[in-house]
Amino acid sequence: MKKLAIGSILAIFVLALAACSQDNGEVVVETEAGNITKDEFYEELKSTAGENVLNNMVVTQVLEDKYDAPKEEIDSQIKEYKDQMGDQFEMFLQQNNFKDEKAFREQLKFNMLYEQALTDGIEISDEAIQKRYNRMQYEVEVSHILVNEKKKAQEMIDQLAEGADFAKLAKENSQDPGSASEGGSLGFIKITDNYVAPFKDAAFNLEPGELSEPVQSSNGWHVIKVTDKRDVEKELEPLEDMKEEIRRTLAMEQVQGDQQKAQEKVQKLIDDANIDVKIDEYKDMFKNNSSTGNNENSGNSGDSGSNENNGNNE
């Protein structure tokens, strides 16, 4: 699946492409070396960024036809970023390749629409929400050994049952470079931390001193050990105030657990829209190619809090 977003590229090129569709012979730049016409400008934009821009415009329109991204919700998210960053907000925009606040708003809007498309039809029970809320009230001290095969993970467990030292096995066998040198230790983690769901679920099912069975994640097979448990320092908001946020997080974790299904869901929306591209170069771009946007700012807003870590530390 392509990366998602509506970032600075869209902000820069969309208006230019729209303007170029009229009066193509009009000169837009004059120099002593020659002139540049709208037609020339349009062709250059089309050849360098046209596919990405057109893709984002069409996918956004398809999503907007079925889902909603209320302005007040985007305003609320922007306010949260500004409250957290203060004078650093403008620097945040620059560092994440957003031309301005408007481009960032478009990113948030796209993310909101896309998340609704991915999670449409996913049911999260009140019991699951309560369980996550309970787990948010404490953190666990975790160590793990990451290997490629279930058989290897089971071998580690058998050796530990016979008295082998966990830290020594982790240093010798774990394929997580971030924790192997520390004897597999990840320190204390929260259920809201950026680890994949299978890893977190297994860790938070353990009591101090317990060892997991082999746990599979997108990075391989884990042997997980919990050595301590403590309450979080900050008191949580009431469950009623957090219910929707928790529901969204759990739904997105399900999406991340089945990327193929998520891809198929968005592709069906595109197929059902009966898109007919009139530009010859791009006439086939929406025919079962899983086009879902291709801007470089994907994931920069990170508002769901449930994304998978980039490294092998889970």
C-alpha positions in Angstrom: 0.0 0.0 0.0 1.3 3.4 -0.8 1.9 6.0 1.9 -0.9 8.3 2.8 -1.2 12.0 3.2 -2.1 15.4 1.9 1.1 17.4 2.6 3.2 20.2 1.2 3.4 18.7 -2.3 -0.4 18.9 -2.7 -0.5 22.4 -1.3 2.1 23.5 -3.8 0.9 21.8 -6.9 -2.9 21.5 -6.8 -3.5 25.1 -7.5 -0.9 25.2 -10.2 -2.4 22.2 -12.0 -5.9 23.7 -11.8 -4.7 27.1 -13.1 -2.8 25.4 -15.9 -6.0 23.8 -17.2 -7.2 27.2 -18.6 -5.7 29.4 -21.3 -2.7 27.1 -21.8 -0.9 29.5 -24.2 -0.7 32.3 -21.6 2.9 33.3 -20.6 3.5 32.8 -16.9 7.2 33.7 -16.8 9.1 36.1 -19.0 12.9 36.1 -19.3 15.4 37.5 -21.7 16.2 33.8 -22.5 12.6 33.1 -23.4 9.2 32.7 -22.0 7.4 29.8 -20.1 3.7 29.2 -20.9 1.0 27.7 -18.8 1.0 24.7 -21.1 4.8 24.1 -20.6 4.4 24.6 -16.9 1.5 22.2 -16.7 3.4 19.5 -18.7 6.4 19.9 -16.4 4.2 19.6 -13.3 2.4 16.6 -14.7 5.6 14.8 -15.5 7.3 15.4 -12.1 4.4 15.3 -9.6 1.2 14.9 -11.5 0.4 11.3 -10.5 0.9 11.9 -6.8 -1.2 15.1 -6.9 -4.0 13.5 -9.0 -4.0 10.4 -6.8 -4.3 12.4 -3.6 -7.1 14.6 -5.0 -9.2 11.7 -6.3 -8.7 9.5 -3.2 -9.6 12.5 -0.9 -12.7 13.1 -2.9 -13.8 9.5 -2.8 -13.3 9.4 1.0 -15.1 12.7 1.5 -18.1 11.3 -0.3 -18.6 8.7 2.4 -16.9 10.0 5.5 -16.6 13.3 7.4 -13.8 15.3 8.8 -15.4 18.1 10.8 -13.6 21.4 10.9 -14.1 21.7 14.6 -12.3 18.4 15.2 -9.4 19.5 13.0 -9.3 22.8 14.9 -9.2 20.9 18.2 -6.2 18.8 17.0 -4.4 21.9 15.8 -4.9 23.5 19.1 -3.5 20.4 20.9 -0.4 20.6 18.8 0.0 24.3 19.4 -0.6 23.9 23.2 2.1 21.2 23.3 4.7 22.9 21.2 4.1 26.6 21.8 6.7 28.6 19.9 8.1 25.4 18.4 4.9 24.8 16.3 6.3 26.5 13.2 9.5 24.6 13.5 7.5 21.4 13.7 5.8 22.2 10.4 9.1 22.9 8.7 10.8 19.7 10.1 7.9 17.6 8.8 7.8 19.2 5.4 4.6 21.1 5.7 4.5 24.3 3.7 2.3 26.0 6.3 -0.5 25.3 8.7 -3.0 24.9 5.9 -1.0 22.0 4.5 -0.9 20.4 8.0 -4.6 20.8 8.3 -5.0 18.9 5.0 -2.8 16.2 6.4 -5.0 15.8 9.5 -8.1 15.9 7.4 -6.9 13.1 5.1 -5.8 11.1 8.1 -9.2 11.4 9.7 -11.0 10.4 6.6 -8.7 7.5 5.9 -8.9 6.2 9.4 -12.6 6.1 9.2 -12.4 4.1 5.9 -10.0 1.6 7.5 -12.0 1.1 10.7 -15.4 1.1 9.1 -17.2 -2.0 10.2 -14.8 -2.8 13.1 -16.7 -3.4 16.3 -15.0 -2.7 19.6 -16.8 -4.0 22.7 -17.2 -2.1 25.9 -15.4 -4.9 27.6 -12.3 -4.4 25.4 -12.4 -0.7 26.1 -12.6 -1.3 29.9 -9.7 -3.8 29.7 -7.5 -1.3 27.8 -8.5 1.5 30.3 -7.5 -0.8 33.2 -4.2 -1.5 31.6 -3.5 2.2 31.0 -3.3 2.6 34.8 -0.1 0.6 35.2 3.2 -0.2 33.4 5.3 -3.3 33.3 9.1 -3.9 33.2 9.7 -6.1 30.2 12.6 -8.0 28.7 12.4 -10.0 25.5 14.3 -12.2 23.1 13.5 -11.8 19.4 14.2 -14.7 17.0 13.0 -15.6 13.5 11.3 -18.9 14.2 8.8 -20.3 16.7 11.0 -23.3 17.2 13.9 -21.1 18.2 11.7 -19.2 20.6 10.6 -22.4 22.2 14.2 -23.5 22.5 14.9 -20.3 24.5 11.9 -21.0 26.8 13.1 -24.6 27.4 16.6 -23.4 28.3 15.1 -20.8 30.7 13.0 -23.5 32.3 16.3 -25.4 32.9 17.8 -22.4 34.7 19.5 -20.5 31.9 20.1 -16.8 32.4 17.6 -14.6 30.4 20.0 -11.7 29.9 22.8 -14.0 28.6 20.4 -15.8 26.2 19.2 -12.4 24.9 22.7 -11.1 24.3 23.6 -14.2 22.4 20.4 -14.8 20.5 18.1 -11.8 20.3 17.8 -10.1 16.9 16.7 -6.9 18.4 19.8 -4.8 18.4 18.2 -2.1 20.6 17.7 -4.4 23.5 20.0 -7.4 23.0 23.0 -5.6 24.4 21.0 -4.8 27.5 20.1 -8.4 28.1 16.8 -8.0 26.3 15.6 -5.2 28.7 13.1 -2.7 27.3 12.6 -1.1 30.7 9.1 -0.1 31.8 6.5 0.1 29.0 2.9 1.4 28.9 0.1 -0.2 27.0 -0.1 3.1 25.0 3.6 2.9 24.0 4.4 2.3 20.3 4.7 -1.5 20.3 2.6 -3.8 18.1 -0.5 -5.2 19.7 0.5 -8.9 20.0 3.6 -7.9 21.9 1.8 -5.5 24.3 -1.1 -7.9 24.9 1.3 -10.7 25.8 3.4 -8.5 28.1 0.4 -7.1 29.9 -1.1 -10.6 30.4 2.0 -11.5 32.5 2.6 -11.0 36.2 6.1 -10.2 37.6 8.3 -13.2 37.3 6.2 -14.9 34.6 7.5 -15.9 31.1 5.4 -15.9 27.9 4.9 -18.7 25.4 6.3 -17.8 21.9 4.6 -14.7 20.7 4.5 -13.8 17.0 4.6 -10.2 15.8 5.5 -8.6 12.5 9.1 -8.6 13.6 9.4 -12.3 14.4 8.9 -14.5 17.5 9.3 -13.2 21.0 10.0 -14.7 24.4 8.8 -12.1 26.9 9.5 -11.8 30.6 7.9 -9.3 33.0 10.0 -8.5 36.1 8.0 -5.7 37.7 4.7 -3.8 37.7 3.9 -0.3 38.9 1.1 2.3 38.7 1.5 5.1 36.3 2.4 8.5 37.8 -0.3 10.5 36.0 -3.9 9.9 37.0 -6.1 9.1 34.0 -9.2 11.0 32.9 -12.5 9.3 33.6 -13.3 6.4 31.3 -16.3 8.2 29.8 -14.0 11.0 28.6 -11.6 8.5 27.0 -13.9 5.9 25.5 -13.9 7.2 21.9 -10.1 7.6 21.9 -9.6 4.1 23.2 -12.1 2.7 20.7 -10.2 4.3 17.8 -6.9 3.0 19.1 -8.1 -0.5 19.4 -9.7 -0.4 16.0 -6.5 0.9 14.4 -4.6 -1.9 16.1 -6.9 -4.4 14.4 -6.2 -2.6 11.1 -2.5 -2.9 11.6 -2.8 -6.6 12.3 -4.3 -7.2 8.9 -2.9 -4.8 6.4 -4.1 -6.8 3.4 -7.7 -6.5 4.5 -7.3 -2.8 5.1 -5.8 -2.4 1.6 -8.7 -4.3 0.1 -11.2 -2.1 1.9 -9.9 1.2 0.5 -9.4 -0.4 -2.9 -13.1 -1.3 -2.9 -14.1 2.3 -2.3 -11.9 3.3 -5.2 -13.4 0.6 -7.5 -17.0 1.5 -6.5 -16.4 5.1 -7.4 -16.1 4.2 -11.1 -13.1 6.6 -11.6 -12.6 7.6 -15.2 -9.3 9.4 -15.7 -9.3 11.5 -18.9 -5.5 12.1 -19.0 -4.0 9.4 -21.2 -0.8 8.9 -19.1 -2.9 8.2 -15.9 -5.9 6.5 -17.3 -5.1 3.1 -15.6 -3.8 4.4 -12.3 -6.9 3.5 -10.3 -7.5 0.1 -11.8 -6.8 -2.3 -9.0 -3.5 -0.6 -8.0 -4.4 0.1 -4.4 -3.9 3.8 -4.8 -4.3 5.5 -1.5 -2.2 8.6 -1.7 1.5 9.0 -2.0 2.7 12.1 -0.2 5.8 12.1 1.8 4.2 13.4 5.0 2.5 10.2 5.9 2.2 9.5 9.5 3.6 12.7 10.7 0.6 13.7 12.7 0.5 10.4 14.6 -2.7 11.1 16.4 -3.9 7.5 16.9 -1.1 6.5 19.2 -1.1 2.9 18.0 1.4 2.7 15.2 4.0 0.0 15.0 7.5 0.9 15.9 9.9 1.2 13.0 12.7 -0.8 14.7 12.8 -4.4 15.9 12.3 -3.5 19.6 9.0 -5.3 19.8 
